[in-house]
Amino acid sequence: MADELVHLDIAGGVATITLDSPHNRNALSRQLTADLSRHLAAAIADDTVRVIVLTGTGPAFCAGADLKEQRAANESGTVRTPPLAALIKTMWEAPKPIVGRINGPARAGGLGLVAACDIAVAPETTTFAINEVRLGLVPAMVAIALLPRLGQARARELFLTGESFDARTAVQYGLLNAAAPEGQLDAVVGRYVESLLKGGPKALAATKQLVRELPAMPVDVAFSRMAELSARFFASEEGLEGMRAFAERRPPRWAVGR
């Protein structure tokens, strides 16, 4: 679609979703969030897609909420429910790994998208800030994704001060997996994508789920459920193919579909 603000391209088992609203630094407008939700759903539903890459065009990855649009809605008396929570939930629960190719700075709600990625990489010079309080706002939606990554002490510091930090620091904080040297963003992202494509699709989906759910389980429940999950995959078609491929020293032939 010529007027869409987010594009989807699928090739070689990888769905690349690109935020393309550079005039407002890929702010989370109604149209952009709707386009992003639609393309995420399409990538998740497509059985040929093994990995999703989320990136942006222009000088920034995502500036957060579209404040001009939000202010106009508020002044007109329109109550708008922020869509970011639904986007984060979709990314978090997606059965396919999502790699963030963070092409530039992210602020406020944009960090919610970064944190919702399973793996995120940005250039070393990229800056980040959770700066809602400096606008008289609360980082409520982004906290859902950021708290598990940052931990309470670090989140309290960054949420309350609104101070910016660079990509190397973001790696130390647990927000990013890697800070790419200049000109090497695609190479670093590509290595992660290549590694993910080697995994069994169902195993990847189940592993994402256990990482998401295991911390909240009581210990006895966790042992029981993880024992069942392990046994189920050892006996599964995918598990048997993986073990055969290992014994035969060849790449696994993963079945398409879920």
C-alpha positions in Angstrom: 0.0 0.0 0.0 1.5 3.3 -1.1 0.2 5.3 1.9 1.1 2.9 4.6 3.6 3.9 7.3 4.9 0.4 8.0 6.1 -2.0 5.4 6.4 -5.8 5.4 8.9 -7.7 3.2 9.3 -11.5 3.4 12.3 -13.4 2.0 14.2 -16.5 3.0 12.1 -17.2 6.0 12.6 -13.7 7.4 9.8 -11.1 7.7 11.3 -7.6 7.8 8.9 -5.0 9.2 10.0 -1.4 8.7 8.6 1.7 10.4 8.5 4.3 7.7 7.4 7.7 9.0 10.6 9.6 9.2 8.9 13.0 9.2 7.9 12.5 12.8 10.7 10.1 13.8 8.4 7.1 13.4 6.2 8.3 16.2 3.4 5.9 17.3 0.5 7.6 15.5 -2.9 5.9 15.1 -2.0 4.9 11.5 1.5 3.7 12.3 0.4 1.5 15.2 -2.5 0.1 13.1 -0.1 -0.7 10.2 2.4 -2.2 12.6 -0.3 -4.4 14.2 -1.5 -5.6 10.8 1.9 -6.5 9.6 2.9 -8.3 12.8 -0.3 -10.4 12.6 0.5 -11.2 8.9 4.1 -12.2 9.7 3.0 -14.4 12.7 0.3 -16.1 10.6 2.6 -16.8 7.6 4.0 -20.4 8.0 7.0 -19.5 5.7 8.2 -16.9 8.2 10.7 -18.2 10.8 12.1 -14.9 12.2 10.8 -11.3 12.3 13.1 -8.3 12.1 11.7 -4.9 13.3 13.5 -1.8 12.1 12.9 1.8 10.9 13.8 4.4 8.3 15.2 7.8 8.8 17.3 9.2 11.7 15.4 7.5 14.5 13.9 4.2 15.3 10.9 5.5 17.2 10.2 8.7 19.1 7.4 7.3 21.2 3.9 8.6 21.2 2.7 11.0 18.5 2.3 14.0 20.9 0.8 16.3 18.3 -1.9 13.8 17.5 -2.5 13.0 21.2 -2.7 16.6 22.2 -5.2 17.3 19.4 -7.3 14.4 20.6 -7.2 15.6 24.2 -8.2 19.1 23.3 -11.1 17.9 21.2 -12.3 15.8 24.2 -11.6 12.5 22.5 -10.3 9.8 24.8 -7.8 7.6 23.1 -6.6 4.3 24.6 -2.9 4.0 24.0 -2.3 1.0 21.6 1.2 0.3 22.7 0.3 -2.3 25.3 -1.5 -4.4 22.7 1.6 -4.1 20.4 3.9 -5.2 23.2 1.7 -8.1 24.1 1.5 -9.3 20.5 5.3 -9.1 20.2 5.8 -10.8 23.6 3.5 -13.7 22.8 4.5 -14.1 19.2 5.6 -17.7 18.6 8.4 -16.5 16.3 11.6 -14.7 17.5 11.6 -11.0 16.9 15.0 -9.2 16.3 15.1 -5.5 16.7 17.4 -3.8 14.2 17.3 -0.5 16.1 18.5 1.9 13.4 18.6 5.1 15.5 17.5 6.7 18.8 14.4 5.6 20.7 12.5 7.5 23.3 9.6 6.8 25.6 7.2 4.4 23.9 9.8 3.5 21.4 11.7 1.7 24.1 8.7 -0.4 24.7 9.1 -1.8 21.2 12.8 -2.3 21.8 12.2 -4.2 25.0 9.5 -6.4 23.5 12.0 -7.8 20.9 13.6 -11.1 21.9 17.0 -9.8 20.6 17.8 -6.1 20.0 20.9 -4.5 18.3 21.7 -0.8 17.8 24.7 1.2 16.6 27.0 2.2 19.4 26.2 5.9 19.0 22.4 5.3 19.4 20.8 7.0 22.4 17.8 6.1 24.5 15.7 7.8 27.1 12.6 6.9 29.1 11.6 10.5 29.4 7.9 10.5 30.0 8.2 12.2 33.4 9.8 15.2 31.7 6.6 15.6 29.7 4.4 15.2 32.8 3.5 11.7 31.7 4.0 8.2 33.2 5.9 5.4 31.5 3.1 3.0 32.2 2.9 1.0 28.9 6.7 0.7 28.4 7.1 -0.5 32.0 5.4 -3.8 31.1 8.3 -4.7 28.8 11.1 -2.7 30.4 10.8 -3.9 34.0 11.7 -7.5 33.3 14.7 -6.4 31.3 16.0 -3.7 33.5 15.1 -4.8 37.0 13.4 -2.6 39.6 16.5 -0.6 40.7 17.6 0.4 37.2 14.1 1.0 36.0 13.4 3.3 39.0 16.5 5.3 38.1 15.8 5.6 34.4 12.0 6.1 34.8 12.4 8.9 37.4 15.3 10.8 35.9 14.5 10.6 32.2 18.2 10.7 31.5 19.5 9.5 28.2 22.0 6.7 27.8 23.9 5.2 24.8 23.9 1.8 23.2 26.9 0.4 25.1 25.2 1.4 28.4 22.0 -0.2 27.1 23.8 -3.5 26.7 25.0 -3.2 30.3 21.5 -2.5 31.5 20.1 -5.5 29.6 18.0 -3.5 27.1 20.1 -4.4 24.1 21.9 -7.6 23.3 24.7 -5.9 21.3 26.0 -2.5 20.3 27.2 -2.6 16.7 30.3 -0.7 15.7 29.8 1.9 12.9 28.7 0.4 9.7 28.2 -3.1 11.1 24.6 -3.1 12.2 23.4 -5.3 9.4 26.3 -7.8 9.9 25.5 -8.1 13.7 21.8 -8.4 13.1 22.4 -10.9 10.3 24.4 -13.2 12.6 21.6 -13.3 15.1 19.0 -14.0 12.3 21.2 -16.8 10.9 21.5 -18.4 14.3 17.7 -18.2 14.9 17.0 -19.8 11.5 18.8 -22.9 12.7 16.4 -23.6 15.5 13.3 -25.7 15.2 10.2 -23.5 14.8 8.1 -25.2 17.4 11.1 -25.4 19.8 11.7 -21.7 19.4 8.0 -20.9 20.1 8.0 -23.1 23.2 11.3 -21.6 24.4 9.9 -18.1 24.0 6.9 -19.1 26.1 8.9 -20.7 28.9 11.1 -17.7 29.2 8.0 -15.5 29.5 6.1 -17.7 31.9 8.7 -19.6 34.0 9.7 -16.7 36.4 6.1 -16.5 37.7 5.7 -20.2 38.4 5.9 -21.8 41.9 9.0 -24.0 42.0 7.0 -27.3 42.2 4.8 -26.3 39.3 7.8 -25.2 37.3 9.6 -28.6 37.7 6.5 -30.5 36.8 5.7 -28.4 33.7 9.2 -28.2 32.5 9.6 -32.0 32.8 6.5 -32.5 30.7 7.7 -30.0 28.1 11.1 -31.6 27.8 9.7 -35.1 27.4 7.2 -33.9 24.9 9.8 -32.3 22.6 12.2 -35.3 22.9 9.4 -37.4 21.5 8.2 -34.9 19.0 8.7 -35.1 15.2 10.8 -31.9 15.4 12.9 -33.3 18.2 13.4 -36.6 16.5 14.5 -34.8 13.3 16.9 -32.6 15.2 18.5 -35.6 16.8 18.7 -37.6 13.6 20.3 -34.6 11.8 22.9 -34.3 14.7 23.8 -37.9 14.4 24.0 -37.7 10.6 26.0 -34.5 10.7 23.6 -32.6 8.5 21.3 -29.5 8.9 17.9 -30.4 10.2 15.0 -30.4 7.7 12.4 -28.6 9.8 8.8 -29.0 8.8 7.0 -25.8 7.6 4.1 -24.8 9.7 3.2 -24.8 13.4 
